[in-house]
Amino acid sequence: MLVEPSDSSLSVVDTSVVARIERIVRCRTGGRIRDLRVDVQGDDVILTGSASTYYAKQLATHAVLDEVPGGQLTNSIEVL
């Protein structure tokens, strides 16, 4: 996973952080998020995927906020 800092050089994000967040979201939502993708850009976490209920999307939000307090979260999970 690559991020582009403001100085235009690329750096590698610790993939264990992404894997840990994915694992926690899958666990807390009971696997109800399809095509889950977690991107980390600095202190920002971006979730994408789809869920059949708004409740599952909210579970994902709370899972991330519990794991990275003080971080920014963009939950772009689509409720179908």
N, CA, C and O atoms as a Maestro MAE file, in Angstrom:
{
 s_m_m2io_version
 :::
 2.0.0
}

f_m_ct {
 s_m_title
 :::
 protein
 m_atom[320] {
  # First column is atom index #
  i_m_mmod_type
  r_m_x_coord
  r_m_y_coord
  r_m_z_coord
  i_m_residue_number
  s_m_chain_name
  s_m_pdb_residue_name
  s_m_pdb_atom_name
  i_m_atomic_number
  :::
  1 25 0.840 -1.164 0.000 1 A "MET " " N  " 7
  2 3 0.000 0.000 0.000 1 A "MET " " CA " 6
  3 2 0.885 1.226 0.000 1 A "MET " " C  " 6
  4 15 1.797 1.331 0.820 1 A "MET " " O  " 8
  5 25 0.638 2.138 -0.887 2 A "LEU " " N  " 7
  6 3 1.455 3.339 -1.009 2 A "LEU " " CA " 6
  7 2 0.625 4.567 -0.695 2 A "LEU " " C  " 6
  8 15 -0.571 4.614 -0.982 2 A "LEU " " O  " 8
  9 25 1.265 5.551 -0.109 3 A "VAL " " N  " 7
  10 3 0.632 6.849 0.108 3 A "VAL " " CA " 6
  11 2 1.522 7.912 -0.489 3 A "VAL " " C  " 6
  12 15 2.730 7.717 -0.622 3 A "VAL " " O  " 8
  13 25 0.938 9.020 -0.843 4 A "GLU " " N  " 7
  14 3 1.710 10.106 -1.434 4 A "GLU " " CA " 6
  15 2 1.688 11.305 -0.493 4 A "GLU " " C  " 6
  16 15 0.692 12.026 -0.441 4 A "GLU " " O  " 8
  17 25 2.767 11.529 0.247 5 A "PRO " " N  " 7
  18 3 2.845 12.693 1.118 5 A "PRO " " CA " 6
  19 2 2.903 13.977 0.303 5 A "PRO " " C  " 6
  20 15 3.043 13.939 -0.919 5 A "PRO " " O  " 8
  21 25 2.794 15.105 0.981 6 A "SER " " N  " 7
  22 3 2.745 16.392 0.290 6 A "SER " " CA " 6
  23 2 4.025 16.712 -0.471 6 A "SER " " C  " 6
  24 15 3.998 17.530 -1.391 6 A "SER " " O  " 8
  25 25 5.150 16.086 -0.111 7 A "ASP " " N  " 7
  26 3 6.395 16.368 -0.830 7 A "ASP " " CA " 6
  27 2 6.546 15.520 -2.093 7 A "ASP " " C  " 6
  28 15 7.607 15.533 -2.719 7 A "ASP " " O  " 8
  29 25 5.511 14.791 -2.473 8 A "SER " " N  " 7
  30 3 5.434 13.987 -3.693 8 A "SER " " CA " 6
  31 2 6.339 12.765 -3.708 8 A "SER " " C  " 6
  32 15 6.429 12.099 -4.739 8 A "SER " " O  " 8
  33 25 7.017 12.441 -2.606 9 A "SER " " N  " 7
  34 3 7.760 11.185 -2.558 9 A "SER " " CA " 6
  35 2 6.836 10.113 -1.998 9 A "SER " " C  " 6
  36 15 5.931 10.407 -1.217 9 A "SER " " O  " 8
  37 25 7.067 8.873 -2.401 10 A "LEU " " N  " 7
  38 3 6.210 7.783 -1.955 10 A "LEU " " CA " 6
  39 2 6.833 7.073 -0.768 10 A "LEU " " C  " 6
  40 15 8.051 6.915 -0.688 10 A "LEU " " O  " 8
  41 25 5.978 6.649 0.152 11 A "SER " " N  " 7
  42 3 6.451 5.846 1.272 11 A "SER " " CA " 6
  43 2 5.478 4.700 1.484 11 A "SER " " C  " 6
  44 15 4.309 4.790 1.108 11 A "SER " " O  " 8
  45 25 5.955 3.639 2.078 12 A "VAL " " N  " 7
  46 3 5.145 2.453 2.296 12 A "VAL " " CA " 6
  47 2 4.487 2.545 3.664 12 A "VAL " " C  " 6
  48 15 5.153 2.801 4.668 12 A "VAL " " O  " 8
  49 25 3.173 2.335 3.699 13 A "VAL " " N  " 7
  50 3 2.430 2.293 4.952 13 A "VAL " " CA " 6
  51 2 2.617 0.911 5.550 13 A "VAL " " C  " 6
  52 15 2.657 -0.084 4.827 13 A "VAL " " O  " 8
  53 25 2.728 0.850 6.844 14 A "ASP " " N  " 7
  54 3 2.875 -0.418 7.543 14 A "ASP " " CA " 6
  55 2 1.650 -1.286 7.255 14 A "ASP " " C  " 6
  56 15 0.552 -1.002 7.734 14 A "ASP " " O  " 8
  57 25 1.848 -2.348 6.467 15 A "THR " " N  " 7
  58 3 0.723 -3.197 6.081 15 A "THR " " CA " 6
  59 2 0.102 -3.913 7.267 15 A "THR " " C  " 6
  60 15 -1.051 -4.336 7.190 15 A "THR " " O  " 8
  61 25 0.840 -4.061 8.365 16 A "SER " " N  " 7
  62 3 0.257 -4.709 9.540 16 A "SER " " CA " 6
  63 2 -0.845 -3.849 10.147 16 A "SER " " C  " 6
  64 15 -1.792 -4.385 10.722 16 A "SER " " O  " 8
  65 25 -0.743 -2.524 10.031 17 A "VAL " " N  " 7
  66 3 -1.793 -1.630 10.530 17 A "VAL " " CA " 6
  67 2 -3.065 -1.830 9.711 17 A "VAL " " C  " 6
  68 15 -4.154 -1.953 10.271 17 A "VAL " " O  " 8
  69 25 -2.930 -1.862 8.399 18 A "VAL " " N  " 7
  70 3 -4.076 -2.075 7.519 18 A "VAL " " CA " 6
  71 2 -4.700 -3.436 7.801 18 A "VAL " " C  " 6
  72 15 -5.920 -3.544 7.923 18 A "VAL " " O  " 8
  73 25 -3.882 -4.469 7.906 19 A "ALA " " N  " 7
  74 3 -4.387 -5.816 8.170 19 A "ALA " " CA " 6
  75 2 -5.104 -5.881 9.514 19 A "ALA " " C  " 6
  76 15 -6.145 -6.527 9.636 19 A "ALA " " O  " 8
  77 25 -4.548 -5.213 10.523 20 A "ARG " " N  " 7
  78 3 -5.176 -5.215 11.853 20 A "ARG " " CA " 6
  79 2 -6.539 -4.529 11.806 20 A "ARG " " C  " 6
  80 15 -7.504 -5.035 12.379 20 A "ARG " " O  " 8
  81 25 -6.628 -3.389 11.133 21 A "ILE " " N  " 7
  82 3 -7.909 -2.686 11.037 21 A "ILE " " CA " 6
  83 2 -8.920 -3.522 10.263 21 A "ILE " " C  " 6
  84 15 -10.079 -3.614 10.668 21 A "ILE " " O  " 8
  85 25 -8.501 -4.134 9.155 22 A "GLU " " N  " 7
  86 3 -9.404 -5.002 8.386 22 A "GLU " " CA " 6
  87 2 -9.928 -6.141 9.247 22 A "GLU " " C  " 6
  88 15 -11.123 -6.437 9.238 22 A "GLU " " O  " 8
  89 25 -9.027 -6.780 9.992 23 A "ARG " " N  " 7
  90 3 -9.408 -7.904 10.847 23 A "ARG " " CA " 6
  91 2 -10.420 -7.462 11.903 23 A "ARG " " C  " 6
  92 15 -11.408 -8.156 12.145 23 A "ARG " " O  " 8
  93 25 -10.181 -6.320 12.527 24 A "ILE " " N  " 7
  94 3 -11.076 -5.828 13.570 24 A "ILE " " CA " 6
  95 2 -12.446 -5.486 12.991 24 A "ILE " " C  " 6
  96 15 -13.472 -5.816 13.585 24 A "ILE " " O  " 8
  97 25 -12.463 -4.825 11.833 25 A "VAL " " N  " 7
  98 3 -13.745 -4.479 11.209 25 A "VAL " " CA " 6
  99 2 -14.513 -5.742 10.839 25 A "VAL " " C  " 6
  100 15 -15.716 -5.827 11.087 25 A "VAL " " O  " 8
  101 25 -13.835 -6.725 10.248 26 A "ARG " " N  " 7
  102 3 -14.512 -7.978 9.881 26 A "ARG " " CA " 6
  103 2 -15.068 -8.685 11.113 26 A "ARG " " C  " 6
  104 15 -16.181 -9.210 11.088 26 A "ARG " " O  " 8
  105 25 -14.290 -8.693 12.183 27 A "CYS " " N  " 7
  106 3 -14.721 -9.347 13.417 27 A "CYS " " CA " 6
  107 2 -15.923 -8.629 14.024 27 A "CYS " " C  " 6
  108 15 -16.920 -9.267 14.362 27 A "CYS " " O  " 8
  109 25 -15.837 -7.315 14.164 28 A "ARG " " N  " 7
  110 3 -16.900 -6.540 14.820 28 A "ARG " " CA " 6
  111 2 -18.186 -6.487 13.999 28 A "ARG " " C  " 6
  112 15 -19.272 -6.319 14.554 28 A "ARG " " O  " 8
  113 25 -18.066 -6.631 12.675 29 A "THR " " N  " 7
  114 3 -19.262 -6.588 11.828 29 A "THR " " CA " 6
  115 2 -19.761 -7.984 11.472 29 A "THR " " C  " 6
  116 15 -20.765 -8.126 10.774 29 A "THR " " O  " 8
  117 25 -19.077 -8.998 11.940 30 A "GLY " " N  " 7
  118 3 -19.480 -10.358 11.607 30 A "GLY " " CA " 6
  119 2 -19.342 -10.653 10.123 30 A "GLY " " C  " 6
  120 15 -20.070 -11.486 9.584 30 A "GLY " " O  " 8
  121 25 -18.412 -9.976 9.459 31 A "GLY " " N  " 7
  122 3 -18.189 -10.201 8.030 31 A "GLY " " CA " 6
  123 2 -19.274 -9.621 7.144 31 A "GLY " " C  " 6
  124 15 -19.405 -10.025 5.989 31 A "GLY " " O  " 8
  125 25 -20.058 -8.676 7.661 32 A "ARG " " N  " 7
  126 3 -21.183 -8.118 6.901 32 A "ARG " " CA " 6
  127 2 -20.790 -7.028 5.912 32 A "ARG " " C  " 6
  128 15 -21.654 -6.483 5.224 32 A "ARG " " O  " 8
  129 25 -19.510 -6.703 5.828 33 A "ILE " " N  " 7
  130 3 -19.054 -5.710 4.853 33 A "ILE " " CA " 6
  131 2 -18.429 -6.458 3.679 33 A "ILE " " C  " 6
  132 15 -17.407 -7.127 3.829 33 A "ILE " " O  " 8
  133 25 -19.049 -6.339 2.520 34 A "ARG " " N  " 7
  134 3 -18.529 -7.006 1.324 34 A "ARG " " CA " 6
  135 2 -17.488 -6.115 0.652 34 A "ARG " " C  " 6
  136 15 -17.600 -4.890 0.653 34 A "ARG " " O  " 8
  137 25 -16.483 -6.755 0.086 35 A "ASP " " N  " 7
  138 3 -15.413 -6.040 -0.629 35 A "ASP " " CA " 6
  139 2 -14.777 -4.954 0.236 35 A "ASP " " C  " 6
  140 15 -14.495 -3.854 -0.239 35 A "ASP " " O  " 8
  141 25 -14.556 -5.274 1.509 36 A "LEU " " N  " 7
  142 3 -13.966 -4.309 2.435 36 A "LEU " " CA " 6
  143 2 -12.562 -3.936 1.986 36 A "LEU " " C  " 6
  144 15 -11.738 -4.792 1.666 36 A "LEU " " O  " 8
  145 25 -12.319 -2.645 1.973 37 A "ARG " " N  " 7
  146 3 -10.978 -2.136 1.682 37 A "ARG " " CA " 6
  147 2 -10.653 -1.062 2.707 37 A "ARG " " C  " 6
  148 15 -11.464 -0.178 2.983 37 A "ARG " " O  " 8
  149 25 -9.459 -1.154 3.263 38 A "VAL " " N  " 7
  150 3 -8.979 -0.172 4.233 38 A "VAL " " CA " 6
  151 2 -7.757 0.506 3.638 38 A "VAL " " C  " 6
  152 15 -6.792 -0.158 3.260 38 A "VAL " " O  " 8
  153 25 -7.801 1.823 3.557 39 A "ASP " " N  " 7
  154 3 -6.651 2.612 3.116 39 A "ASP " " CA " 6
  155 2 -6.243 3.510 4.266 39 A "ASP " " C  " 6
  156 15 -7.091 4.102 4.934 39 A "ASP " " O  " 8
  157 25 -4.941 3.609 4.495 40 A "VAL " " N  " 7
  158 3 -4.417 4.487 5.536 40 A "VAL " " CA " 6
  159 2 -3.507 5.502 4.866 40 A "VAL " " C  " 6
  160 15 -2.554 5.143 4.175 40 A "VAL " " O  " 8
  161 25 -3.813 6.766 5.078 41 A "GLN " " N  " 7
  162 3 -3.008 7.858 4.529 41 A "GLN " " CA " 6
  163 2 -2.673 8.785 5.686 41 A "GLN " " C  " 6
  164 15 -3.481 9.628 6.077 41 A "GLN " " O  " 8
  165 25 -1.484 8.621 6.222 42 A "GLY " " N  " 7
  166 3 -1.097 9.391 7.402 42 A "GLY " " CA " 6
  167 2 -1.954 8.989 8.588 42 A "GLY " " C  " 6
  168 15 -1.966 7.820 8.974 42 A "GLY " " O  " 8
  169 25 -2.673 9.947 9.174 43 A "ASP " " N  " 7
  170 3 -3.578 9.660 10.287 43 A "ASP " " CA " 6
  171 2 -4.996 9.377 9.823 43 A "ASP " " C  " 6
  172 15 -5.884 9.170 10.649 43 A "ASP " " O  " 8
  173 25 -5.224 9.366 8.520 44 A "ASP " " N  " 7
  174 3 -6.558 9.162 7.969 44 A "ASP " " CA " 6
  175 2 -6.778 7.699 7.605 44 A "ASP " " C  " 6
  176 15 -5.918 7.062 6.996 44 A "ASP " " O  " 8
  177 25 -7.947 7.172 7.988 45 A "VAL " " N  " 7
  178 3 -8.353 5.821 7.619 45 A "VAL " " CA " 6
  179 2 -9.576 5.964 6.720 45 A "VAL " " C  " 6
  180 15 -10.523 6.675 7.054 45 A "VAL " " O  " 8
  181 25 -9.546 5.284 5.578 46 A "ILE " " N  " 7
  182 3 -10.649 5.341 4.625 46 A "ILE " " CA " 6
  183 2 -11.179 3.924 4.435 46 A "ILE " " C  " 6
  184 15 -10.438 3.017 4.056 46 A "ILE " " O  " 8
  185 25 -12.478 3.744 4.705 47 A "LEU " " N  " 7
  186 3 -13.133 2.455 4.521 47 A "LEU " " CA " 6
  187 2 -13.986 2.498 3.264 47 A "LEU " " C  " 6
  188 15 -14.708 3.468 3.033 47 A "LEU " " O  " 8
  189 25 -13.908 1.455 2.452 48 A "THR " " N  " 7
  190 3 -14.805 1.306 1.312 48 A "THR " " CA " 6
  191 2 -15.302 -0.125 1.287 48 A "THR " " C  " 6
  192 15 -14.693 -1.019 1.874 48 A "THR " " O  " 8
  193 25 -16.400 -0.328 0.610 49 A "GLY " " N  " 7
  194 3 -17.024 -1.633 0.507 49 A "GLY " " CA " 6
  195 2 -18.524 -1.436 0.438 49 A "GLY " " C  " 6
  196 15 -19.001 -0.343 0.134 49 A "GLY " " O  " 8
  197 25 -19.271 -2.499 0.721 50 A "SER " " N  " 7
  198 3 -20.727 -2.378 0.726 50 A "SER " " CA " 6
  199 2 -21.308 -3.222 1.849 50 A "SER " " C  " 6
  200 15 -20.742 -4.236 2.257 50 A "SER " " O  " 8
  201 25 -22.456 -2.768 2.332 51 A "ALA " " N  " 7
  202 3 -23.156 -3.454 3.414 51 A "ALA " " CA " 6
  203 2 -24.644 -3.442 3.098 51 A "ALA " " C  " 6
  204 15 -25.125 -2.576 2.368 51 A "ALA " " O  " 8
  205 25 -25.362 -4.398 3.647 52 A "SER " " N  " 7
  206 3 -26.805 -4.441 3.395 52 A "SER " " CA " 6
  207 2 -27.581 -3.586 4.389 52 A "SER " " C  " 6
  208 15 -28.759 -3.304 4.170 52 A "SER " " O  " 8
  209 25 -26.932 -3.168 5.488 53 A "THR " " N  " 7
  210 3 -27.630 -2.342 6.477 53 A "THR " " CA " 6
  211 2 -26.747 -1.184 6.935 53 A "THR " " C  " 6
  212 15 -25.519 -1.257 6.913 53 A "THR " " O  " 8
  213 25 -27.421 -0.117 7.349 54 A "TYR " " N  " 7
  214 3 -26.705 1.023 7.915 54 A "TYR " " CA " 6
  215 2 -26.049 0.618 9.233 54 A "TYR " " C  " 6
  216 15 -24.987 1.132 9.584 54 A "TYR " " O  " 8
  217 25 -26.681 -0.302 9.960 55 A "TYR " " N  " 7
  218 3 -26.132 -0.785 11.229 55 A "TYR " " CA " 6
  219 2 -24.743 -1.389 11.027 55 A "TYR " " C  " 6
  220 15 -23.838 -1.125 11.819 55 A "TYR " " O  " 8
  221 25 -24.561 -2.191 9.986 56 A "ALA " " N  " 7
  222 3 -23.251 -2.794 9.712 56 A "ALA " " CA " 6
  223 2 -22.220 -1.709 9.411 56 A "ALA " " C  " 6
  224 15 -21.069 -1.812 9.833 56 A "ALA " " O  " 8
  225 25 -22.631 -0.671 8.683 57 A "LYS " " N  " 7
  226 3 -21.732 0.444 8.394 57 A "LYS " " CA " 6
  227 2 -21.329 1.139 9.691 57 A "LYS " " C  " 6
  228 15 -20.161 1.486 9.867 57 A "LYS " " O  " 8
  229 25 -22.278 1.345 10.598 58 A "GLN " " N  " 7
  230 3 -21.984 1.980 11.882 58 A "GLN " " CA " 6
  231 2 -21.062 1.117 12.735 58 A "GLN " " C  " 6
  232 15 -20.181 1.641 13.418 58 A "GLN " " O  " 8
  233 25 -21.255 -0.199 12.703 59 A "LEU " " N  " 7
  234 3 -20.357 -1.100 13.434 59 A "LEU " " CA " 6
  235 2 -18.924 -0.933 12.941 59 A "LEU " " C  " 6
  236 15 -17.985 -0.917 13.738 59 A "LEU " " O  " 8
  237 25 -18.761 -0.810 11.636 60 A "ALA " " N  " 7
  238 3 -17.423 -0.611 11.067 60 A "ALA " " CA " 6
  239 2 -16.830 0.710 11.549 60 A "ALA " " C  " 6
  240 15 -15.649 0.776 11.891 60 A "ALA " " O  " 8
  241 25 -17.645 1.754 11.575 61 A "THR " " N  " 7
  242 3 -17.185 3.062 12.055 61 A "THR " " CA " 6
  243 2 -16.666 2.956 13.478 61 A "THR " " C  " 6
  244 15 -15.560 3.408 13.774 61 A "THR " " O  " 8
  245 25 -17.454 2.364 14.353 62 A "HIS " " N  " 7
  246 3 -17.063 2.271 15.759 62 A "HIS " " CA " 6
  247 2 -15.854 1.365 15.962 62 A "HIS " " C  " 6
  248 15 -15.038 1.612 16.851 62 A "HIS " " O  " 8
  249 25 -15.731 0.320 15.150 63 A "ALA " " N  " 7
  250 3 -14.564 -0.560 15.251 63 A "ALA " " CA " 6
  251 2 -13.285 0.217 14.970 63 A "ALA " " C  " 6
  252 15 -12.295 0.068 15.686 63 A "ALA " " O  " 8
  253 25 -13.304 1.047 13.929 64 A "VAL " " N  " 7
  254 3 -12.112 1.825 13.576 64 A "VAL " " CA " 6
  255 2 -11.844 2.898 14.619 64 A "VAL " " C  " 6
  256 15 -10.702 3.071 15.044 64 A "VAL " " O  " 8
  257 25 -12.873 3.619 15.036 65 A "LEU " " N  " 7
  258 3 -12.674 4.696 16.009 65 A "LEU " " CA " 6
  259 2 -12.157 4.166 17.343 65 A "LEU " " C  " 6
  260 15 -11.383 4.843 18.021 65 A "LEU " " O  " 8
  261 25 -12.576 2.964 17.724 66 A "ASP " " N  " 7
  262 3 -12.055 2.346 18.947 66 A "ASP " " CA " 6
  263 2 -10.585 1.977 18.792 66 A "ASP " " C  " 6
  264 15 -9.818 2.037 19.753 66 A "ASP " " O  " 8
  265 25 -10.199 1.598 17.583 67 A "GLU " " N  " 7
  266 3 -8.830 1.139 17.333 67 A "GLU " " CA " 6
  267 2 -7.848 2.288 17.131 67 A "GLU " " C  " 6
  268 15 -6.692 2.191 17.543 67 A "GLU " " O  " 8
  269 25 -8.287 3.359 16.510 68 A "VAL " " N  " 7
  270 3 -7.402 4.498 16.234 68 A "VAL " " CA " 6
  271 2 -8.020 5.787 16.786 68 A "VAL " " C  " 6
  272 15 -8.430 6.655 16.016 68 A "VAL " " O  " 8
  273 25 -8.087 5.913 18.107 69 A "PRO " " N  " 7
  274 3 -8.679 7.116 18.690 69 A "PRO " " CA " 6
  275 2 -7.885 8.354 18.280 69 A "PRO " " C  " 6
  276 15 -6.654 8.347 18.278 69 A "PRO " " O  " 8
  277 25 -8.598 9.396 17.939 70 A "GLY " " N  " 7
  278 3 -7.939 10.629 17.523 70 A "GLY " " CA " 6
  279 2 -7.620 10.683 16.047 70 A "GLY " " C  " 6
  280 15 -7.256 11.740 15.530 70 A "GLY " " O  " 8
  281 25 -7.751 9.559 15.357 71 A "GLY " " N  " 7
  282 3 -7.504 9.551 13.917 71 A "GLY " " CA " 6
  283 2 -8.736 10.020 13.161 71 A "GLY " " C  " 6
  284 15 -9.834 10.069 13.715 71 A "GLY " " O  " 8
  285 25 -8.549 10.361 11.910 72 A "GLN " " N  " 7
  286 3 -9.658 10.765 11.048 72 A "GLN " " CA " 6
  287 2 -10.183 9.536 10.317 72 A "GLN " " C  " 6
  288 15 -9.401 8.707 9.852 72 A "GLN " " O  " 8
  289 25 -11.493 9.418 10.216 73 A "LEU " " N  " 7
  290 3 -12.105 8.299 9.518 73 A "LEU " " CA " 6
  291 2 -13.037 8.817 8.439 73 A "LEU " " C  " 6
  292 15 -13.868 9.693 8.678 73 A "LEU " " O  " 8
  293 25 -12.884 8.260 7.249 74 A "THR " " N  " 7
  294 3 -13.850 8.473 6.178 74 A "THR " " CA " 6
  295 2 -14.476 7.120 5.894 74 A "THR " " C  " 6
  296 15 -13.815 6.215 5.384 74 A "THR " " O  " 8
  297 25 -15.759 6.985 6.227 75 A "ASN " " N  " 7
  298 3 -16.448 5.727 5.995 75 A "ASN " " CA " 6
  299 2 -17.244 5.858 4.702 75 A "ASN " " C  " 6
  300 15 -18.328 6.441 4.679 75 A "ASN " " O  " 8
  301 25 -16.687 5.306 3.628 76 A "SER " " N  " 7
  302 3 -17.336 5.349 2.318 76 A "SER " " CA " 6
  303 2 -17.999 4.026 1.983 76 A "SER " " C  " 6
  304 15 -18.204 3.710 0.811 76 A "SER " " O  " 8
  305 25 -18.335 3.249 3.004 77 A "ILE " " N  " 7
  306 3 -19.045 1.990 2.784 77 A "ILE " " CA " 6
  307 2 -20.441 2.324 2.275 77 A "ILE " " C  " 6
  308 15 -21.152 3.138 2.865 77 A "ILE " " O  " 8
  309 25 -20.819 1.692 1.183 78 A "GLU " " N  " 7
  310 3 -22.117 1.934 0.566 78 A "GLU " " CA " 6
  311 2 -23.152 0.977 1.154 78 A "GLU " " C  " 6
  312 15 -22.909 -0.226 1.246 78 A "GLU " " O  " 8
  313 25 -24.302 1.511 1.549 79 A "VAL " " N  " 7
  314 3 -25.399 0.679 2.040 79 A "VAL " " CA " 6
  315 2 -26.315 0.390 0.858 79 A "VAL " " C  " 6
  316 15 -26.868 1.301 0.242 79 A "VAL " " O  " 8
  317 25 -26.462 -0.899 0.555 80 A "LEU " " N  " 7
  318 3 -27.269 -1.302 -0.611 80 A "LEU " " CA " 6
  319 2 -28.666 -1.705 -0.204 80 A "LEU " " C  " 6
  320 15 -29.476 -2.071 -1.056 80 A "LEU " " O  " 8
  :::
 }
 m_bond[319] {
  # First column is bond index #
  i_m_from
  i_m_to
  i_m_order
  :::
  1 1 2 1
  2 2 3 1
  3 3 4 2
  4 3 5 1
  5 5 6 1
  6 6 7 1
  7 7 8 2
  8 7 9 1
  9 9 10 1
  10 10 11 1
  11 11 12 2
  12 11 13 1
  13 13 14 1
  14 14 15 1
  15 15 16 2
  16 15 17 1
  17 17 18 1
  18 18 19 1
  19 19 20 2
  20 19 21 1
  21 21 22 1
  22 22 23 1
  23 23 24 2
  24 23 25 1
  25 25 26 1
  26 26 27 1
  27 27 28 2
  28 27 29 1
  29 29 30 1
  30 30 31 1
  31 31 32 2
  32 31 33 1
  33 33 34 1
  34 34 35 1
  35 35 36 2
  36 35 37 1
  37 37 38 1
  38 38 39 1
  39 39 40 2
  40 39 41 1
  41 41 42 1
  42 42 43 1
  43 43 44 2
  44 43 45 1
  45 45 46 1
  46 46 47 1
  47 47 48 2
  48 47 49 1
  49 49 50 1
  50 50 51 1
  51 51 52 2
  52 51 53 1
  53 53 54 1
  54 54 55 1
  55 55 56 2
  56 55 57 1
  57 57 58 1
  58 58 59 1
  59 59 60 2
  60 59 61 1
  61 61 62 1
  62 62 63 1
  63 63 64 2
  64 63 65 1
  65 65 66 1
  66 66 67 1
  67 67 68 2
  68 67 69 1
  69 69 70 1
  70 70 71 1
  71 71 72 2
  72 71 73 1
  73 73 74 1
  74 74 75 1
  75 75 76 2
  76 75 77 1
  77 77 78 1
  78 78 79 1
  79 79 80 2
  80 79 81 1
  81 81 82 1
  82 82 83 1
  83 83 84 2
  84 83 85 1
  85 85 86 1
  86 86 87 1
  87 87 88 2
  88 87 89 1
  89 89 90 1
  90 90 91 1
  91 91 92 2
  92 91 93 1
  93 93 94 1
  94 94 95 1
  95 95 96 2
  96 95 97 1
  97 97 98 1
  98 98 99 1
  99 99 100 2
  100 99 101 1
  101 101 102 1
  102 102 103 1
  103 103 104 2
  104 103 105 1
  105 105 106 1
  106 106 107 1
  107 107 108 2
  108 107 109 1
  109 109 110 1
  110 110 111 1
  111 111 112 2
  112 111 113 1
  113 113 114 1
  114 114 115 1
  115 115 116 2
  116 115 117 1
  117 117 118 1
  118 118 119 1
  119 119 120 2
  120 119 121 1
  121 121 122 1
  122 122 123 1
  123 123 124 2
  124 123 125 1
  125 125 126 1
  126 126 127 1
  127 127 128 2
  128 127 129 1
  129 129 130 1
  130 130 131 1
  131 131 132 2
  132 131 133 1
  133 133 134 1
  134 134 135 1
  135 135 136 2
  136 135 137 1
  137 137 138 1
  138 138 139 1
  139 139 140 2
  140 139 141 1
  141 141 142 1
  142 142 143 1
  143 143 144 2
  144 143 145 1
  145 145 146 1
  146 146 147 1
  147 147 148 2
  148 147 149 1
  149 149 150 1
  150 150 151 1
  151 151 152 2
  152 151 153 1
  153 153 154 1
  154 154 155 1
  155 155 156 2
  156 155 157 1
  157 157 158 1
  158 158 159 1
  159 159 160 2
  160 159 161 1
  161 161 162 1
  162 162 163 1
  163 163 164 2
  164 163 165 1
  165 165 166 1
  166 166 167 1
  167 167 168 2
  168 167 169 1
  169 169 170 1
  170 170 171 1
  171 171 172 2
  172 171 173 1
  173 173 174 1
  174 174 175 1
  175 175 176 2
  176 175 177 1
  177 177 178 1
  178 178 179 1
  179 179 180 2
  180 179 181 1
  181 181 182 1
  182 182 183 1
  183 183 184 2
  184 183 185 1
  185 185 186 1
  186 186 187 1
  187 187 188 2
  188 187 189 1
  189 189 190 1
  190 190 191 1
  191 191 192 2
  192 191 193 1
  193 193 194 1
  194 194 195 1
  195 195 196 2
  196 195 197 1
  197 197 198 1
  198 198 199 1
  199 199 200 2
  200 199 201 1
  201 201 202 1
  202 202 203 1
  203 203 204 2
  204 203 205 1
  205 205 206 1
  206 206 207 1
  207 207 208 2
  208 207 209 1
  209 209 210 1
  210 210 211 1
  211 211 212 2
  212 211 213 1
  213 213 214 1
  214 214 215 1
  215 215 216 2
  216 215 217 1
  217 217 218 1
  218 218 219 1
  219 219 220 2
  220 219 221 1
  221 221 222 1
  222 222 223 1
  223 223 224 2
  224 223 225 1
  225 225 226 1
  226 226 227 1
  227 227 228 2
  228 227 229 1
  229 229 230 1
  230 230 231 1
  231 231 232 2
  232 231 233 1
  233 233 234 1
  234 234 235 1
  235 235 236 2
  236 235 237 1
  237 237 238 1
  238 238 239 1
  239 239 240 2
  240 239 241 1
  241 241 242 1
  242 242 243 1
  243 243 244 2
  244 243 245 1
  245 245 246 1
  246 246 247 1
  247 247 248 2
  248 247 249 1
  249 249 250 1
  250 250 251 1
  251 251 252 2
  252 251 253 1
  253 253 254 1
  254 254 255 1
  255 255 256 2
  256 255 257 1
  257 257 258 1
  258 258 259 1
  259 259 260 2
  260 259 261 1
  261 261 262 1
  262 262 263 1
  263 263 264 2
  264 263 265 1
  265 265 266 1
  266 266 267 1
  267 267 268 2
  268 267 269 1
  269 269 270 1
  270 270 271 1
  271 271 272 2
  272 271 273 1
  273 273 274 1
  274 274 275 1
  275 275 276 2
  276 275 277 1
  277 277 278 1
  278 278 279 1
  279 279 280 2
  280 279 281 1
  281 281 282 1
  282 282 283 1
  283 283 284 2
  284 283 285 1
  285 285 286 1
  286 286 287 1
  287 287 288 2
  288 287 289 1
  289 289 290 1
  290 290 291 1
  291 291 292 2
  292 291 293 1
  293 293 294 1
  294 294 295 1
  295 295 296 2
  296 295 297 1
  297 297 298 1
  298 298 299 1
  299 299 300 2
  300 299 301 1
  301 301 302 1
  302 302 303 1
  303 303 304 2
  304 303 305 1
  305 305 306 1
  306 306 307 1
  307 307 308 2
  308 307 309 1
  309 309 310 1
  310 310 311 1
  311 311 312 2
  312 311 313 1
  313 313 314 1
  314 314 315 1
  315 315 316 2
  316 315 317 1
  317 317 318 1
  318 318 319 1
  319 319 320 2
  :::
 }
}
